[in-house]
Amino acid sequence: EEKGFHFYTLLSQYAALREGAKLARELVDPNAAAHYDAAAKAIANILKTRFMDSKIGILATVQKSGGLPYK
């Protein structure tokens, strides 16, 4: 395993928050929808600014802090 921030984990969290906001709107809970939308927007910003490399493309993991030696 590799310790750090992982692109695909954050992408899954982003998708879940977007779906949660949609459900909250359907259940007429605008405060929850706004909260989920704000969290999703923050994650989207992290994905765009920290995981994109002009030469490589998408970085799978950033801020690596150790992990198993064979990875």
C-alpha positions as CSV (number, residue, x, y, z in Angstrom):
1,E,0.0,0.0,0.0
2,E,1.0,3.6,-0.6
3,K,0.3,6.3,1.9
4,G,-0.7,9.7,0.5
5,F,-3.6,11.3,-1.3
6,H,-5.1,9.2,-4.1
7,F,-6.8,10.5,-7.2
8,Y,-9.3,7.7,-7.6
9,T,-10.3,7.8,-3.9
10,L,-11.0,11.6,-4.1
11,L,-12.8,11.1,-7.4
12,S,-15.1,8.5,-5.7
13,Q,-15.7,10.9,-2.8
14,Y,-16.5,13.7,-5.2
15,A,-19.1,11.6,-7.1
16,A,-20.7,10.5,-3.8
17,L,-21.0,14.0,-2.6
18,R,-22.6,15.1,-5.9
19,E,-25.1,12.3,-5.6
20,G,-25.7,13.2,-2.0
21,A,-26.4,16.8,-2.9
22,K,-28.9,15.6,-5.6
23,L,-30.7,13.4,-3.1
24,A,-30.8,16.1,-0.5
25,R,-32.5,18.4,-3.0
26,E,-35.0,15.7,-3.8
27,L,-35.7,15.4,-0.1
28,V,-36.1,19.1,0.2
29,D,-33.0,19.6,2.4
30,P,-31.3,22.7,0.9
31,N,-28.8,23.1,3.7
32,A,-27.5,19.5,3.3
33,A,-27.4,20.0,-0.5
34,A,-25.4,23.2,-0.1
35,H,-23.0,21.5,2.3
36,Y,-22.4,18.5,0.0
37,D,-22.0,20.8,-3.0
38,A,-19.4,22.9,-1.2
39,A,-17.5,19.8,-0.2
40,A,-17.6,18.4,-3.8
41,K,-16.4,21.7,-5.1
42,A,-13.5,21.7,-2.7
43,I,-12.5,18.2,-3.8
44,A,-12.8,19.2,-7.5
45,N,-10.4,22.0,-6.9
46,I,-7.9,19.7,-5.2
47,L,-8.2,17.2,-8.2
48,K,-7.6,20.0,-10.7
49,T,-4.7,21.7,-8.9
50,R,-2.8,18.9,-7.2
51,F,-3.2,15.9,-9.4
52,M,-2.6,17.3,-12.9
53,D,0.9,17.3,-14.3
54,S,1.6,19.0,-17.7
55,K,4.1,16.3,-18.7
56,I,2.6,13.2,-17.2
57,G,-1.1,13.9,-17.0
58,I,-3.0,12.6,-14.0
59,L,-0.9,11.7,-11.0
60,A,-2.4,8.7,-9.2
61,T,-0.9,9.7,-5.7
62,V,0.5,12.9,-4.3
63,Q,2.1,13.7,-1.0
64,K,3.4,10.2,-0.6
65,S,4.6,9.4,2.9
66,G,5.9,5.9,2.8
67,G,4.2,2.7,2.3
68,L,5.4,-0.8,1.4
69,P,8.9,-0.9,0.0
70,Y,8.0,-2.9,-3.1
71,K,5.6,-0.3,-4.5
